[in-house]
Amino acid sequence: MRKKINNLVDQFLNHFFVSYSDYKDRLIQSQRELVEDLLVPIIPVTPSVCILPLIGKMDEYRMETLEDKVLSHIGSSRIDTLIIDLSGVLHMELPILKHITNLINGMSMMGCKTVVTGLRPEIVKQIIRSGLAFEERVIAKATLEQALDDFLIRK
């Protein structure tokens, strides 16, 4: 009898811990997806124009998330203009600048125009010193407000 009870308790505990582990994995995954959505907030302005405000530190993980979300959004929503507002980014390392340049090139390949706003002098100096060039593929505006005014006037 004791052996049978021990077996049943073992089965119960095994099932409980496996179920709990699966639950925690699903919870962590949903929280990771929520954080990724908050890291890359693509805000629609019109059906064909979206804004991507970037705030805080840009690192490799965030850039990979940004690339995945932006390219997927362009593909699924068929937007033709993405306004990237960098006024909340104080500093970018050279690998991040290269990654953004590559992302802009990829967006261009998908037929999406890029408008960049809020470039700080420090970031512009880094771009100049590094020899990166994306001015052929980008429309630059000083502020997000100017970009929206320009877009709304043109439309």
Sine and cosine of phi, psi and omega as CSV:
sin_phi,cos_phi,sin_psi,cos_psi,sin_omega,cos_omega
0.00,0.00,-0.69,0.72,0.00,-1.00
-0.88,0.47,-0.64,0.77,0.02,-1.00
-0.89,0.46,-0.67,0.75,0.01,-1.00
-0.91,0.42,-0.68,0.74,0.01,-1.00
-0.91,0.42,-0.69,0.73,0.04,-1.00
-0.87,0.49,-0.66,0.76,0.04,-1.00
-0.88,0.48,-0.72,0.69,0.00,-1.00
-0.91,0.42,-0.64,0.76,0.05,-1.00
-0.90,0.43,-0.68,0.73,0.05,-1.00
-0.86,0.50,-0.70,0.71,0.03,-1.00
-0.89,0.46,-0.69,0.72,0.02,-1.00
-0.87,0.49,-0.76,0.65,-0.02,-1.00
-0.89,0.45,-0.66,0.75,0.03,-1.00
-0.87,0.49,-0.75,0.67,0.02,-1.00
-0.89,0.45,-0.67,0.74,0.00,-1.00
-0.88,0.48,-0.74,0.67,-0.05,-1.00
-0.94,0.35,-0.59,0.81,0.06,-1.00
-0.91,0.41,-0.69,0.72,0.02,-1.00
-0.89,0.45,-0.68,0.73,0.01,-1.00
-0.90,0.43,-0.66,0.75,0.03,-1.00
-0.89,0.46,-0.68,0.73,0.05,-1.00
-0.89,0.46,-0.68,0.73,0.03,-1.00
-0.86,0.51,-0.74,0.68,0.00,-1.00
-0.89,0.46,-0.64,0.77,0.03,-1.00
-0.89,0.46,-0.69,0.72,0.03,-1.00
-0.91,0.42,-0.64,0.77,0.03,-1.00
-0.90,0.44,-0.71,0.70,0.03,-1.00
-0.89,0.46,-0.66,0.75,0.02,-1.00
-0.90,0.44,-0.68,0.74,0.01,-1.00
-0.92,0.39,-0.60,0.80,0.06,-1.00
-0.93,0.37,-0.61,0.79,0.05,-1.00
-0.89,0.46,-0.68,0.74,0.02,-1.00
-0.90,0.43,-0.63,0.78,0.05,-1.00
-0.89,0.45,-0.71,0.71,0.02,-1.00
-0.89,0.46,-0.67,0.75,0.02,-1.00
-0.89,0.45,-0.63,0.78,0.05,-1.00
-0.91,0.42,-0.59,0.81,0.03,-1.00
-0.96,0.28,-0.50,0.87,0.03,-1.00
-0.94,0.35,-0.48,0.88,-0.06,-1.00
-0.77,-0.64,0.97,0.23,-0.04,-1.00
-0.99,0.11,0.99,-0.13,0.03,-1.00
-1.00,0.04,0.91,-0.42,-0.11,-0.99
-0.95,-0.31,0.88,-0.47,0.03,-1.00
-0.96,0.28,0.70,-0.72,0.08,-1.00
-0.97,-0.24,-0.72,0.70,0.11,-0.99
-0.69,-0.72,0.09,-1.00,0.03,-1.00
-0.87,0.50,-0.38,0.93,-0.04,-1.00
-0.92,-0.39,-0.01,1.00,-0.04,-1.00
-0.76,-0.65,0.72,-0.70,0.06,-1.00
-0.74,-0.67,0.36,-0.93,0.07,-1.00
-0.90,-0.43,0.65,-0.76,0.09,-1.00
-0.84,-0.54,1.00,-0.07,0.04,-1.00
-0.99,0.13,0.81,-0.59,0.03,-1.00
-0.95,-0.32,0.76,-0.65,-0.05,-1.00
-0.72,-0.69,0.66,-0.75,0.09,-1.00
1.00,-0.04,-0.33,-0.94,-0.07,-1.00
-0.99,0.16,0.71,-0.71,0.06,-1.00
-0.98,-0.22,0.84,-0.54,0.05,-1.00
-0.80,-0.59,0.00,-1.00,-0.06,-1.00
-0.87,0.49,-0.70,0.72,-0.01,-1.00
-0.87,0.50,-0.72,0.70,-0.02,-1.00
-0.91,0.41,-0.61,0.79,0.01,-1.00
-0.92,0.39,-0.64,0.77,0.04,-1.00
-0.90,0.43,-0.67,0.74,0.05,-1.00
-0.89,0.45,-0.69,0.72,0.02,-1.00
-0.86,0.51,-0.74,0.67,0.00,-1.00
-0.86,0.51,-0.76,0.66,-0.01,-1.00
-0.87,0.50,-0.76,0.65,-0.06,-1.00
-0.92,0.40,-0.70,0.72,-0.05,-1.00
-0.91,0.42,-0.77,0.64,-0.04,-1.00
-0.91,0.42,-0.62,0.79,0.06,-1.00
-0.90,0.44,-0.67,0.74,-0.01,-1.00
-0.91,0.42,-0.67,0.74,0.03,-1.00
-0.88,0.47,-0.69,0.73,0.00,-1.00
-0.91,0.41,-0.66,0.75,-0.07,-1.00
-0.99,0.12,-0.59,0.80,-0.08,-1.00
-1.00,-0.08,-0.23,0.97,0.00,-1.00
0.83,0.55,0.65,0.76,0.07,-1.00
-0.95,0.30,0.50,-0.86,0.01,-1.00
-0.94,-0.33,-0.14,0.99,0.05,-1.00
-0.62,-0.78,0.77,-0.64,0.11,-0.99
-0.85,-0.52,0.85,-0.53,0.03,-1.00
-1.00,-0.10,0.91,-0.42,0.02,-1.00
-0.98,-0.18,0.91,-0.41,-0.01,-1.00
-0.99,-0.14,0.91,-0.42,-0.03,-1.00
-0.98,-0.22,0.23,0.97,-0.06,-1.00
-0.90,0.43,-0.35,0.94,0.02,-1.00
-1.00,-0.06,0.07,1.00,0.01,-1.00
-0.97,-0.25,0.89,-0.46,-0.06,-1.00
-1.00,0.10,-0.54,0.84,-0.10,-1.00
-0.50,-0.87,0.58,-0.82,0.08,-1.00
-0.69,-0.72,0.73,-0.69,0.09,-1.00
-0.97,0.25,0.35,-0.94,-0.03,-1.00
-0.84,0.55,-0.70,0.72,0.03,-1.00
-0.86,0.50,-0.55,0.84,0.03,-1.00
-0.94,0.33,-0.66,0.75,0.06,-1.00
-0.87,0.49,-0.66,0.75,0.04,-1.00
-0.90,0.44,-0.66,0.75,0.01,-1.00
-0.89,0.45,-0.67,0.74,0.03,-1.00
-0.90,0.43,-0.65,0.76,0.05,-1.00
-0.87,0.50,-0.70,0.71,0.03,-1.00
-0.90,0.44,-0.63,0.78,0.03,-1.00
-0.89,0.45,-0.69,0.73,0.02,-1.00
-0.88,0.47,-0.65,0.76,0.06,-1.00
-0.89,0.46,-0.66,0.75,0.04,-1.00
-0.90,0.44,-0.65,0.76,0.04,-1.00
-0.89,0.46,-0.65,0.76,0.03,-1.00
-0.88,0.47,-0.64,0.77,0.04,-1.00
-0.89,0.46,-0.47,0.88,0.00,-1.00
-1.00,0.03,0.04,1.00,0.04,-1.00
1.00,0.07,0.31,0.95,-0.02,-1.00
-0.97,-0.26,0.81,-0.59,0.08,-1.00
-0.98,0.21,0.55,-0.84,0.01,-1.00
-0.90,-0.44,0.77,-0.64,0.12,-0.99
-0.90,-0.43,0.83,-0.56,0.01,-1.00
-0.94,-0.33,0.77,-0.64,0.01,-1.00
-0.81,-0.58,0.36,-0.93,0.14,-0.99
0.96,0.29,0.42,0.91,0.04,-1.00
-0.93,0.38,0.83,-0.56,0.03,-1.00
-0.99,0.14,0.46,-0.89,-0.01,-1.00
-0.82,0.58,-0.60,0.80,-0.01,-1.00
-0.89,0.46,-0.66,0.76,-0.01,-1.00
-0.94,0.33,-0.65,0.76,0.04,-1.00
-0.88,0.48,-0.67,0.75,0.04,-1.00
-0.87,0.49,-0.67,0.74,0.03,-1.00
-0.89,0.46,-0.66,0.75,0.01,-1.00
-0.89,0.46,-0.72,0.70,-0.01,-1.00
-0.89,0.45,-0.74,0.67,-0.05,-1.00
-0.91,0.41,-0.52,0.86,-0.04,-1.00
-0.99,0.15,-0.25,0.97,-0.02,-1.00
0.99,0.16,0.13,0.99,0.05,-1.00
-0.95,0.31,0.63,-0.78,0.02,-1.00
-0.69,-0.72,0.83,-0.55,0.13,-0.99
-0.70,-0.71,0.25,0.97,-0.07,-1.00
-0.92,0.40,-0.38,0.93,0.05,-1.00
-0.94,0.34,-0.47,0.88,-0.09,-1.00
-0.97,-0.24,-0.02,1.00,-0.12,-0.99
-0.79,-0.61,0.62,-0.78,0.20,-0.98
-0.98,-0.18,0.84,-0.54,-0.03,-1.00
-0.97,-0.25,0.69,-0.72,0.07,-1.00
-0.76,-0.65,0.50,-0.87,-0.04,-1.00
-0.92,0.38,-0.67,0.74,-0.05,-1.00
-0.73,-0.68,0.31,-0.95,0.07,-1.00
-0.89,0.46,-0.62,0.78,0.02,-1.00
-0.86,0.52,-0.69,0.72,0.03,-1.00
-0.89,0.46,-0.66,0.75,0.01,-1.00
-0.90,0.43,-0.68,0.73,0.02,-1.00
-0.92,0.39,-0.66,0.75,0.06,-1.00
-0.86,0.51,-0.73,0.69,-0.01,-1.00
-0.89,0.46,-0.69,0.73,-0.02,-1.00
-0.91,0.41,-0.71,0.70,-0.06,-1.00
-0.93,0.37,-0.56,0.83,0.04,-1.00
-0.93,0.38,-0.68,0.73,-0.02,-1.00
-0.92,0.40,-0.55,0.83,-0.03,-1.00
-0.99,0.13,0.00,0.00,0.00,0.00
